[in-house]
Amino acid sequence: MNKSQLKETILKEFDNILKEYKYKLYHKSFTEAATEARKVAEKKGFEIDEENWTTEVAFGGKYKRARPSVGKSNSFSVQLIKNGKPQRKHLHFQVYGMESGNFELNAYVS
């Protein structure tokens, strides 16, 4: 394998890895953004702790409401399950209320 073939192979693999963990950043509703955050954890092989999800996200957690106001950002940390066992890792995500009425999502598992 020559240098150009090696470079091409590495770039293809890198693109595949990016596609695997890529998610949509901008959403028309808070619910759509939260659903996309769930998919981030599920793509990595985790399940969402539904009771914790209800407490943190559906009921707004430490906020009066989960959906952020324009110019504000709300953060959530949801417990994860794998093979029926609670994990030390959490799904962390922030949703920002944009002036356009859309919502920006930032999500990761750690």
Secondary structure, DSSP 8 states (H G I E B T S, - for coil): --HHHHHHHHHHHHHHHHHHH----EESSHHHHHHHHHHHHHHTT-EE-HHHHIIIIIT-TTSSSSS--BT-EEEEEEEEEETTEEEEEEEEEEEEE-TTS-EEEEEEE-
